[in-house]
Each structure stands twice: as structure tokens, then as C-alpha cells.
Amino acid sequence: VYGETIYNAKQYVAFGQLTWNKVLFENHDILLGASYRYTWYDDNTPVTAGFGDDMGTNQPSLVHLPGVFIQDEIRLGRRDVLLLGLRYDYNSLHGSILTPRLNYKWNSESMKDIVRISIGNGYRVANVFTEDHAALSGAREVIFEDELLPETSWNANLNYTKKVFSRGGTVVNLDGSVFYTFFNNRILPDYETNPNAIIYANLDGSAVSRGFSLSSNVSFRKGTNLNLGLTVQD
């Protein structure tokens, strides 16, 4: 509740998934699957108020999302694994969406050093009022320029993990990651164009999120744990 403004929303989700797993040629671990997600969403905002001739008529959002996927975990040797994945979804509101993924893992002979690399893309359908309550907490009019498209992204991550064992029984885990994400259709609120309104639209162009994180975990012999972490993001 924001003053006299009440935000009231309901959502129902049904989900089912079938998978099939088989090891082929000793070094290929194949996973096939099919899934279906049904989402019903309704609230008391303009998002479900209808458009055109149906303006003002409540129209809950109904989304059917069937999908299929395949994954192949390939053992290249004793110390490295390559994971390839491909997923296809059909969103009843936004159409076909294809999401590939590649992951690679290398570990040292002693298992004390591990390197992981991941590259892939993804998508996200946003519920604006659920995620951005600024649209409800003020007196500004909320305007949608066009039908909002799903946010899409390409992302890459490089991770290094190291374990150190001391003679006294202390175990130190060190973890470092570098990440980079390139967004299309990023949904952003515009507060500047009209001081009496918030205008929501997909970004015309691209957006980038990048940074690195460092963390350490020290486990002492008598059970005490110490955690230190740092994340820098641009």
C-alpha cells in the first residue's frame, strides 16, 4: 500500500518437465528434455487493463511456454569437461526463443585448482510493477510507449578456484570471477522526458554490465569459519 494506492496482484504457475539421460561412446553424457510452463497473472494496474477497444476491461496475462532442450557433457580427458547445451522455447506472447550455452571446466591433477568458463545467452520477461515499485509510490502517470519485449542478454564468465591445505588442518578456499553481460531490449524507466509521468520502454540500443568478484573462505581445524568477499561492478 502506497498512501491511497493499493497494489494487488495474483499469479498462478503450473510446471512440468520430462528428461531422458544416456551415456554414449563412454565420454558423451546426453540429456534430452521437454518442459511446459503455464503462467496466469493479474493485478489492478494498467498492465492487465486491456488495449484498444478493450481499454478498461480487465484482461489477465496468460502465458503458455513449451520448450525442448538438449545437453551433451563431453569428457575430453581426465581433467577437463566440455558442456554444450541448446534450448528452444515458444512463448505464446513473444514467439520463438533460442538459448545456447557452452561451459568448460578444467581441474589440476591434485583437484586443488579449477578453472571454469561459461558463455551463453538468455531472456527474461519482466513484470514492471512487481519489480519497480517507484511506479506506484508517487503521483506520476505510468506510460508504456509500446508493448514491452523480453530482455535478452549474452553473458560470459571466467572463474578460478584454488584450495590451500595447511599442516595445522586449516583449509583456505580462494575464488575469483570476471563477468561480462551484454543486454538488448533492456527495460528502463524514463523519469526525465515528462516530469508528471514515468515512461517505460525497451532501451534503443544496448547496455553492458561487467565486473569481477573475489572471495575467500578459511576453515579452521576447530570449526571456526572466516569469509571475506568483494564485488566490483560497472
VENCORMO-V128773 format. One record per backbone hydrogen bond with DSSP energy under -1.0 kcal/mol. CO is the residue of the C=O (numbers start at 1). NH is the residue of the N-H. E is the energy in kcal/mol with one decimal. If there is no record, write none. Layout:
<<CO,NH,E> <CO,NH,E>>
This chain:
<<2,5,-2.9> <5,2,-3.6> <10,42,-2.4> <12,40,-2.8> <14,38,-2.8> <16,36,-2.3> <18,34,-2.3> <20,32,-3.0> <22,30,-2.9> <24,28,-2.0> <25,27,-1.4> <27,75,-2.2> <28,24,-3.4> <29,73,-2.2> <30,22,-2.4> <31,71,-2.4> <32,20,-2.9> <33,69,-2.2> <34,18,-2.8> <35,67,-2.6> <36,16,-2.1> <37,65,-2.2> <38,14,-2.4> <39,63,-2.5> <40,12,-2.6> <41,61,-2.8> <42,10,-2.9> <45,48,-1.3> <46,49,-1.4> <48,59,-3.3> <49,56,-1.5> <51,54,-2.1> <52,55,-1.7> <54,57,-2.5> <61,41,-2.4> <63,39,-2.3> <64,92,-2.0> <65,37,-1.4> <66,90,-2.5> <67,35,-2.9> <68,88,-2.9> <69,33,-2.2> <70,86,-2.3> <71,31,-2.9> <72,84,-2.4> <73,29,-2.3> <74,82,-2.9> <79,107,-2.4> <80,76,-1.3> <80,77,-1.3> <81,105,-2.6> <82,74,-3.7> <83,103,-2.7> <84,72,-2.8> <85,101,-2.4> <86,70,-2.3> <87,99,-2.8> <88,68,-2.4> <89,97,-2.7> <91,95,-3.0> <95,91,-2.8> <97,89,-2.8> <99,87,-1.5> <100,121,-1.7> <101,85,-2.7> <102,119,-2.7> <103,83,-3.5> <104,117,-2.6> <105,81,-2.5> <106,115,-3.1> <108,111,-1.3> <112,163,-2.2> <113,108,-2.5> <114,161,-2.7> <115,106,-2.7> <116,159,-2.9> <117,104,-2.8> <118,157,-2.3> <119,102,-3.1> <120,155,-3.1> <122,153,-2.1> <124,151,-2.5> <127,131,-1.8> <128,132,-2.6> <132,135,-1.5> <133,136,-1.5> <133,137,-1.3> <141,198,-2.8> <143,200,-3.1> <151,124,-2.3> <152,184,-2.8> <153,122,-2.1> <154,182,-3.2> <155,120,-2.0> <156,180,-2.3> <157,118,-2.3> <158,178,-2.4> <159,116,-2.7> <160,176,-2.5> <161,114,-2.6> <162,174,-3.1> <164,172,-2.9> <166,169,-1.5> <170,166,-2.6> <171,219,-3.1> <172,164,-2.7> <173,217,-2.4> <174,162,-2.6> <175,215,-2.6> <176,160,-2.8> <177,213,-2.4> <178,158,-2.6> <179,211,-2.1> <180,156,-2.6> <181,209,-2.5> <182,154,-2.2> <183,207,-1.5> <184,152,-2.3> <186,203,-3.0> <188,201,-1.2> <190,199,-2.1> <194,197,-1.9> <196,141,-2.7> <198,143,-2.9> <199,190,-2.3> <200,145,-1.9> <201,188,-1.8> <203,205,-1.4> <207,183,-3.4> <209,181,-3.1> <210,234,-3.6> <211,179,-2.4> <212,232,-2.9> <213,177,-2.6> <214,230,-2.9> <215,175,-2.7> <216,228,-2.4> <217,173,-3.0> <218,226,-2.4> <219,171,-2.4> <220,223,-1.9> <224,220,-3.1> <226,218,-2.9> <228,216,-2.8> <230,214,-3.0> <232,212,-2.1>>
